[in-house]
Amino acid sequence: MLRKTLQRLVSILRDQTGSLQSLTWVLGATVVTVLVVVALMQIMPGTTTNFFQAATQWIRSQFGF
């Protein structure tokens, strides 16, 4: 089963195309976003937690979950 899954994954990855510039931008944006969230969690843990709970609740309500 693992071998079959890996073969499927390799075939999917071979079909992917993109540029190094796009990959770098996406990874950089992700790192910056994570650093901002971690900084907010350290500076204002209660406010940040409340914000993310409210945001996830709103997103769930929009999708009917």
C-alpha positions as CSV (number, residue, x, y, z in Angstrom):
1,M,0.0,0.0,0.0
2,L,2.8,2.4,0.9
3,R,4.6,1.6,-2.4
4,K,1.4,2.3,-4.4
5,T,0.9,5.6,-2.6
6,L,4.5,6.7,-3.2
7,Q,4.2,5.8,-6.9
8,R,1.1,8.0,-7.1
9,L,2.8,10.8,-5.3
10,V,5.8,10.6,-7.6
11,S,3.6,10.7,-10.7
12,I,1.8,13.7,-9.4
13,L,5.0,15.5,-8.6
14,R,6.4,14.8,-12.1
15,D,3.4,16.5,-13.7
16,Q,3.9,19.7,-11.6
17,T,5.6,22.7,-13.2
18,G,6.5,26.0,-11.7
19,S,9.3,28.5,-11.2
20,L,11.8,28.8,-8.5
21,Q,10.8,32.4,-8.1
22,S,7.2,31.4,-7.3
23,L,8.3,28.8,-4.8
24,T,10.6,31.2,-3.1
25,W,7.8,33.8,-2.8
26,V,5.3,31.3,-1.4
27,L,7.8,29.9,1.1
28,G,8.9,33.4,2.1
29,A,5.4,34.6,2.6
30,T,4.6,31.5,4.7
31,V,7.6,32.1,6.9
32,V,6.8,35.7,7.5
33,T,3.2,34.9,8.3
34,V,4.2,32.2,10.8
35,L,6.6,34.6,12.4
36,V,3.9,37.3,12.7
37,V,1.5,34.9,14.3
38,V,4.1,33.6,16.8
39,A,5.1,37.2,17.7
40,L,1.4,38.1,18.3
41,M,1.0,34.9,20.4
42,Q,3.9,36.0,22.5
43,I,3.0,39.7,22.8
44,M,-0.8,39.3,23.3
45,P,-1.7,35.7,23.8
46,G,-5.3,36.3,25.0
47,T,-6.3,38.7,22.2
48,T,-4.6,36.6,19.5
49,T,-6.4,33.4,20.8
50,N,-9.8,35.1,20.9
51,F,-9.2,36.6,17.4
52,F,-8.3,33.2,15.8
53,Q,-11.3,31.5,17.6
54,A,-13.6,34.2,16.3
55,A,-12.1,34.0,12.8
56,T,-12.3,30.2,12.6
57,Q,-15.9,30.3,13.9
58,W,-16.9,32.8,11.2
59,I,-15.2,30.7,8.5
60,R,-17.0,27.6,9.7
61,S,-20.3,29.4,9.7
62,Q,-19.7,30.6,6.2
63,F,-19.2,27.1,5.0
64,G,-22.0,25.7,7.1
65,F,-20.0,23.6,9.5
